[in-house]
């Protein structure tokens, strides 16, 4: 079974929702659409207060190459454009739409066979559809599929690992919509002129592995690769190492070794954009954890408040203590349920009081567990000391920018040092300094 060095074996906790089929929620009465739901420049409003918008209408965009447009996820009227709580932290400018109660739009007019479209046309369709990486990073997909001419891509990896505990949305997508996931993979292969593709799936999803293999039995250039269930197997660099035995250089990107990695949800969104002309308006989100009454995998319009989603799942249990966007390792704690589902929302995890343990930080005992488990081969204990000493130049020398913020170091630290917090602070300070 293929895998990468180091990392962690974690309790999976997927039994709460892995058997729950994807269900579309009823349209919310109001959506909050932040202008920044992606890596890169935030969008600028293309509408004003009082305007009536149709589902799928582009309502925000930016001129920057690294950016992505925002579309109305429901039909209705723009009630305000103001700062609202953002699930990634703090507040951000958002367009608020009050729904008019109209039903879902039927998307059926596509762009034709991708083989008949030029690569630049496909990239334009993907950009105009507002598609970003749906695994969590939310990097604009059209940028990822525009490699420099001097860095040809030969391999595409479709990421079906879903290595975070609790989350099961990607698993359900592979079971319920495998043809669309593979259609999107083939579009990506055509767009970058790659010669082969791989579908990487952890071996805790044997049904998805079997189904994908059946769908690809007559396909010679796409192969399903079962991977050992280990965290963070779904990280791009870990996935490339496990499947292809290629190592992305320090400070480098997958395209430096001829590879593009895309999430199965992203491939599905590409399929919908090409086949039906549908922009990215909704996504599958796993609502799970001991603190929510009815765990589920839901298809949710972007901009839907967490509070509405949680009520659709029977509400919070009395002992609910913490709400996290994403999984327990890389997810972000929320201070309010008024934040909206955004393009990067893979899960809403609700933990109970007994599951949330608060402990004071203690001195580092130099046990080196963080070093032993870091999948990037970094030295978290030294990086943490450098951050605390504000030695920003030394941080760069110790490759802090290669930290993927997976949380392995903080998870194994017996002293409960907030290592991920320190890494994020260090990366922020280094990125501000002149090169």
Buried (B, 14 or more C-beta within 10 A) or exposed (E): EBBBEBBBEBEBBBEBBBEBEBEEBEBBBBBBBBBBBBBBBBBEBBBEEEBEBEBBBBBBBBEEEEBBBBBBBBBBBBEEBEEBBBBBEEEBBBBBBEBBEEEEEEBEEBBEEBEEBEBEBBBBBBBBBBBBBBBBBBBBBBBBBBBEEEEEBBBBBBBBBBBBBBBBBBBBBBBBBBEBBBBBBBBBBBBBEBEEBBBBBBBBBEEBBEBBBEBBEEEEEBBBBBBBBBBBBBBBBBBBBBBBEBBBEEEEBBBBBBBBBBBBBBBBBBBBBBBBBBBBBBBBBBBBBBBBBBBBBBBBBBBBBBBBBBBBBEEBBEEBBBBBBBBBBBBBBBEEBBBBBBBBBBBBBBBBEEBEEEEEEEEBEEEEBBBEBBBBEBBBBBBBBBBEEEBBEBBBEBBBBBBBBBBBBBBBBEBEBEBBEBBBBBBEBBEEEEE
